[in-house]
Amino acid sequence: MASVCNDPNGRKRIQFVNPDGDRKTIRLGKISKADANTIKYRVEGLLNAKIMGTMDRELAFWVAELDSSLRAKLERVELLEPIVAPEPEPSITLDAFLTDFILRNAPGKKPATKIVWEQVMKLLREYMPANIALNAVTTGHAKQFAKQLKERGLASTTIHKRIGFARQFFEDAVDWELIERNPFAKVKTQGTSVKANVEVSRDTISEVLAHCDTTWGTIVALSRFGGLRTPSETLSLKWGDVDWESDRMRVPECKVEHHEGRGVREVPIFPELRPYLEAAFDAACKGGSYPSPDSYVVDKQAYRDAAMRPGGWANANLRTQFLKILKLAKVEPWKRLFHSMRASRQTELEREFPTHVVCAWLGNSVAVAKRSYLLVTDDDFNKAAQKAAQLDPEVAQNAAQQVPAKSTQGATKNPPNTEETDVFSMFGGSSEMEDNGLEPMTSCMPCRRSPN
């Protein structure tokens, strides 16, 4: 039996004798008599359960809903067993998680993707505290990591991409319920709105091509006039992919072949590209025989050996040799050598064909084209100035008359291009054409066909 005892100031306590004959006291504090009697009733039930070894359903529910304060008092008088918290599982370290991430996700990924992952993981291991547990990484750590990348002198675009990869790693940990939240979720970085690619003009590329041998003339032409990704697509193109009769190429899309519905796209054999393909074909005709359909258009196996990894394409280091050619041609290197040539080609084609058609030929999306490939060129500014004069000659004449004479000394005005001149200038030629047409005479065969 238990009893309720009143203490000064309305406080109450319960006293009882346990099965061992020891008197115990539970101090309840200032509560009502009714609540004290309810607890007394439950204490008697717990005493009975301790003697009998079983607890009825109603009492069990009451115990389950106890607040921590009252439960602690019942545990102290040995009416309830203390709840033993399970031993926390040892947290995986950040280093171990990153290693596991690679093992789980690397299969099937392109070598370039794995290289970037490993670069970011190396930075995380370098800047995060040594042996830090995965669940111990905080938003503060993540923000400090971004700050350290900035102090390292990396470009804002590079920082933006690397923080994005770090966020991807930790989001994977959230998916596996290794952590509750992503510490990089609140880390804000800013990519640049300025396109990284630049215009490579026809005049510039003509100077470069004049100093290229057949192999490099083909590489440059496929990149600048065909819009192929270099090195992967340029070095993967085979003669069996070239359909002379249909003026098309079936270009292997190594970069996106793992995407559903991708892997090969058709690209026109543009008039500017055709002479360089023909020159490469003639060079491949050894002993009067046509090249095998399985032989490569760019006959440089060393480049493929340098670029091919067990999982696919990586950097072939074409840049080193190309820079030597630019130096020989006395042409200043431009940013993103091969990307910029591809972007320049897409920009040209956009002026003549619908966007969705050009994107199908180049193998990218409209969004990617607008974000990274479509450029504002010098020709755009020149045409804008010429168009204004053509639309309203009187306004242009009046404006010219208002310019002070001293500002026109030594200046000359080029007449606006005619439509015919514009069309032929796009293809690097003139409006005068010989009887031979656009296609050069060939030495290997009277009419090229795709090798069977």
Residue pairs with C-beta under 8 A, 6 or more apart in sequence:
1 16
1 17
1 44
2 14
2 15
2 16
2 40
2 43
2 44
2 47
3 14
3 15
3 16
3 40
4 12
4 13
4 14
4 33
4 36
4 37
4 40
5 12
5 13
5 14
5 15
6 12
7 13
9 30
10 30
11 27
11 28
11 29
11 30
12 28
12 29
12 30
12 31
12 33
12 36
13 25
13 26
13 27
13 28
14 25
14 26
14 28
14 36
14 39
14 40
14 43
15 23
15 24
15 25
15 26
16 23
16 24
16 26
16 43
16 44
16 47
17 23
17 24
18 24
18 47
18 50
18 77
18 78
19 47
19 50
19 51
24 77
24 78
25 77
26 39
26 43
26 73
26 74
26 77
27 73
28 35
28 36
28 39
39 70
42 59
42 62
43 74
43 79
45 55
45 56
45 59
46 55
46 59
46 63
46 74
46 79
46 80
47 79
49 55
49 56
49 59
50 79
55 63
63 71
63 80
66 74
71 80
71 83
74 80
75 81
75 82
91 133
91 134
91 135
91 136
91 178
92 100
92 133
92 134
92 178
93 131
93 132
93 133
93 134
94 124
94 125
94 128
94 132
94 133
94 134
94 137
95 125
95 131
96 134
97 134
97 169
97 173
97 178
98 121
98 124
98 125
98 169
101 117
101 121
101 169
101 172
102 114
102 117
102 118
102 121
105 172
106 114
106 117
106 311
108 258
108 311
109 311
110 255
110 258
110 311
110 312
110 313
111 309
111 310
111 311
111 312
111 313
111 314
112 313
112 314
112 315
114 311
115 314
116 161
116 165
117 165
119 162
120 162
120 165
120 166
120 169
121 169
123 145
123 149
123 162
124 145
124 166
124 169
127 144
127 145
127 148
128 137
128 141
128 145
129 141
132 141
134 173
134 178
134 179
135 178
135 179
135 180
137 170
137 179
137 183
138 183
139 183
139 184
139 185
139 186
139 187
141 183
142 166
142 183
142 184
142 186
142 187
143 186
143 187
145 163
145 166
145 187
146 159
146 163
146 187
146 189
149 158
149 159
149 162
149 163
150 159
154 162
155 192
156 189
156 190
156 191
156 192
157 191
157 192
157 196
159 189
160 189
160 190
160 191
161 191
163 184
163 187
163 189
164 189
166 184
167 182
167 184
167 185
167 187
170 179
170 182
170 183
170 184
171 182
173 179
173 182
174 180
174 181
174 182
195 343
195 371
195 372
195 373
195 375
196 335
196 336
196 339
196 372
197 335
197 336
197 339
197 340
197 342
197 343
197 344
197 372
197 373
197 375
198 334
198 335
198 336
198 340
198 343
198 375
199 340
199 344
199 347
199 375
199 377
199 378
200 224
200 334
200 340
200 341
200 344
201 344
201 377
201 378
202 425
202 428
204 331
204 334
205 220
205 224
205 341
206 428
207 329
207 330
207 331
208 220
208 325
208 326
208 329
208 331
209 217
209 220
209 221
209 276
210 329
211 325
211 328
211 329
212 219
212 220
212 325
214 279
214 280
214 283
215 280
215 298
215 299
215 300
216 321
216 322
216 325
217 276
217 279
217 280
218 276
218 277
218 279
218 280
218 297
218 298
219 230
219 234
219 298
219 318
220 276
220 322
220 341
221 272
221 273
221 276
221 277
222 228
222 230
222 233
222 234
222 237
222 273
222 276
222 297
222 298
223 230
223 234
223 338
223 341
223 342
223 345
224 341
224 342
224 344
224 345
225 270
225 272
225 273
225 276
225 345
226 249
226 251
226 267
226 270
226 273
226 345
227 267
227 342
227 345
227 346
227 349
227 361
227 362
228 234
228 237
228 251
228 267
228 342
229 253
229 254
229 255
229 338
229 342
229 363
230 318
230 338
230 341
230 342
231 303
231 307
231 313
231 315
231 316
231 318
231 338
232 254
232 255
232 307
232 313
233 251
233 252
233 253
233 254
233 255
234 298
235 296
235 298
235 300
235 303
235 304
235 307
235 316
236 252
236 254
236 296
236 313
237 249
237 251
237 252
237 296
237 297
237 298
238 293
238 294
238 295
238 296
238 297
239 281
239 284
239 290
239 291
239 292
239 293
239 294
239 295
239 296
239 297
239 450
239 451
240 292
240 293
240 294
240 450
240 451
241 249
241 250
241 251
241 252
241 297
242 249
242 269
242 277
242 281
242 297
242 450
243 249
243 250
243 450
244 269
244 447
244 448
244 449
244 450
245 449
245 450
247 268
247 269
247 274
248 266
248 267
248 268
248 269
249 266
249 267
249 268
249 269
250 264
250 265
250 266
251 264
251 265
251 266
251 267
251 363
252 263
252 264
253 262
253 263
253 264
253 265
253 363
254 312
254 313
255 313
256 262
256 263
256 363
257 263
262 363
265 360
265 361
265 363
266 361
267 361
268 361
269 277
271 427
271 438
272 427
272 428
274 438
274 439
275 439
275 440
277 297
278 439
278 440
278 442
278 448
280 297
280 298
280 299
281 291
281 444
281 448
282 442
282 443
282 444
283 299
284 290
284 291
284 295
284 299
285 291
285 444
285 445
290 444
290 445
290 451
291 451
292 451
293 450
293 451
293 452
296 304
303 316
303 318
304 316
306 316
306 317
307 313
307 314
307 315
307 316
308 314
318 338
319 337
319 338
322 337
322 338
323 333
323 337
326 332
326 333
334 340
342 362
342 373
343 372
343 373
343 374
343 375
344 375
344 377
345 362
346 358
346 362
346 364
346 369
346 373
346 374
347 373
347 374
347 375
347 377
348 426
349 358
349 361
349 362
350 358
350 369
350 374
351 426
352 426
355 366
355 369
356 366
358 369
359 365
359 366
359 369
362 369
362 373
364 373
386 416
386 417
388 395
388 396
389 396
389 416
390 416
417 425
420 431
421 431
424 430
424 431
427 438
429 438
442 448
